[in-house]
């Protein structure tokens, strides 16, 4: 049975360090050394985070001589956005109902202001 890709993506995104790594890679490819620089963690720890990101297919690693650049693969994020987008109608309708309710409350307040 193939693994659930959406679950793997969400699991990878659950960690703030991994999200920061992805944000950095959105600006362009980088080495493990470059990715480790802003964090107070070792390069091996960053490598472990990268392995999780690779398994979830959010990151790929290349090879150019001694340099192994890491690159963002955004396709899994598109899948997450599509899944979340399926709930957009629910939230929009909920906010519309809340807006109607708040408008009714404002109308009641205006009626009661003159009766002090």
C-alpha positions as a printed NumPy array, in Angstrom:
array([[  0.   ,   0.   ,   0.   ],
       [  1.53 ,   3.379,  -0.981],
       [  2.042,   5.867,   1.837],
       [ -0.425,   8.699,   2.266],
       [  1.442,  11.608,   0.659],
       [ -0.75 ,  14.279,   2.219],
       [ -0.091,  12.905,   5.713],
       [  3.643,  12.769,   5.019],
       [  3.572,  16.394,   3.859],
       [  1.647,  17.545,   6.931],
       [  4.021,  15.616,   9.194],
       [  7.007,  17.298,   7.562],
       [  5.363,  20.722,   7.884],
       [  4.569,  20.163,  11.571],
       [  8.082,  21.161,  12.637],
       [  8.983,  24.89 ,  12.662],
       [ 12.617,  24.201,  11.72 ],
       [ 11.511,  22.312,   8.622],
       [  9.116,  25.112,   7.693],
       [ 11.979,  27.607,   8.054],
       [ 14.178,  25.413,   5.853],
       [ 11.455,  25.365,   3.194],
       [ 11.1  ,  29.15 ,   3.43 ],
       [ 14.834,  29.502,   2.849],
       [ 14.751,  27.078,  -0.082],
       [ 11.898,  29.062,  -1.629],
       [ 14.539,  31.763,  -2.246],
       [ 16.815,  29.308,  -4.071],
       [ 18.935,  26.234,  -3.596],
       [ 21.288,  25.988,  -0.634],
       [ 23.781,  23.632,   0.975],
       [ 23.314,  21.972,   4.375],
       [ 25.889,  24.422,   5.739],
       [ 23.847,  27.373,   4.437],
       [ 20.647,  25.915,   5.857],
       [ 22.194,  25.252,   9.28 ],
       [ 23.575,  28.785,   9.672],
       [ 20.457,  30.524,  11.149],
       [ 19.681,  27.711,  13.587],
       [ 21.276,  26.794,  16.871],
       [ 21.533,  23.139,  15.798],
       [ 24.243,  20.977,  14.279],
       [ 24.606,  20.142,  10.596],
       [ 23.698,  16.496,  11.321],
       [ 20.449,  17.718,  12.913],
       [ 19.704,  19.791,   9.807],
       [ 20.482,  16.719,   7.688],
       [ 17.89 ,  14.751,   9.665],
       [ 15.308,  17.462,   8.984],
       [ 16.256,  17.366,   5.305],
       [ 15.748,  13.593,   5.214],
       [ 12.19 ,  14.067,   6.501],
       [ 11.619,  16.743,   3.858],
       [ 13.068,  14.46 ,   1.167],
       [ 10.841,  11.531,   2.213],
       [  7.826,  13.812,   1.962],
       [  9.089,  14.905,  -1.48 ],
       [  9.292,  18.565,  -0.453],
       [ 13.06 ,  18.738,  -1.044],
       [ 15.494,  17.189,  -3.486],
       [ 19.279,  17.121,  -3.306],
       [ 21.57 ,  17.399,  -6.285],
       [ 25.273,  16.989,  -6.735],
       [ 27.753,  19.357,  -8.326],
       [ 31.297,  18.236,  -7.6  ],
       [ 31.654,  18.648,  -3.816],
       [ 28.499,  20.743,  -3.476],
       [ 25.165,  19.014,  -2.788],
       [ 22.524,  21.697,  -3.254],
       [ 19.068,  21.253,  -1.75 ],
       [ 16.051,  22.435,  -3.728],
       [ 12.4  ,  22.995,  -2.887],
       [  9.817,  20.827,  -4.635],
       [  6.546,  22.713,  -4.34 ],
       [  4.169,  20.076,  -5.767],
       [  3.311,  18.574,  -2.343],
       [  2.485,  22.082,  -1.11 ],
       [  0.094,  22.478,  -4.03 ],
       [ -1.62 ,  19.275,  -2.917],
       [ -1.942,  20.677,   0.634],
       [ -3.358,  23.94 ,  -0.737],
       [ -5.905,  22.003,  -2.807],
       [ -6.974,  19.965,   0.21 ],
       [ -7.319,  23.06 ,   2.42 ],
       [ -9.095,  24.866,  -0.419],
       [-11.827,  22.252,  -0.244],
       [-12.841,  23.781,   3.087],
       [-12.919,  27.337,   1.768],
       [-16.64 ,  27.272,   1.028],
       [-17.356,  26.08 ,   4.582],
       [-15.36 ,  28.964,   6.096],
       [-16.821,  31.562,   3.759],
       [-20.355,  30.46 ,   4.609],
       [-19.503,  30.457,   8.33 ],
       [-18.118,  33.99 ,   8.11 ],
       [-21.182,  35.118,   6.148],
       [-23.462,  33.749,   8.895],
       [-21.347,  35.459,  11.558],
       [-21.522,  38.74 ,   9.62 ],
       [-25.326,  38.468,   9.415],
       [-25.55 ,  37.75 ,  13.149],
       [-23.321,  40.703,  14.033],
       [-25.385,  42.987,  11.778],
       [-28.537,  41.898,  13.616],
       [-26.876,  42.609,  16.97 ],
       [-25.866,  46.087,  15.804],
       [-29.442,  46.723,  14.692],
       [-30.757,  45.725,  18.135],
       [-28.217,  47.962,  19.865],
       [-29.311,  50.961,  17.776],
       [-32.975,  50.356,  18.684],
       [-32.21 ,  50.16 ,  22.41 ],
       [-29.966,  53.247,  22.537],
       [-32.956,  55.648,  22.502],
       [-34.723,  53.915,  25.435],
       [-32.584,  54.942,  28.417]])
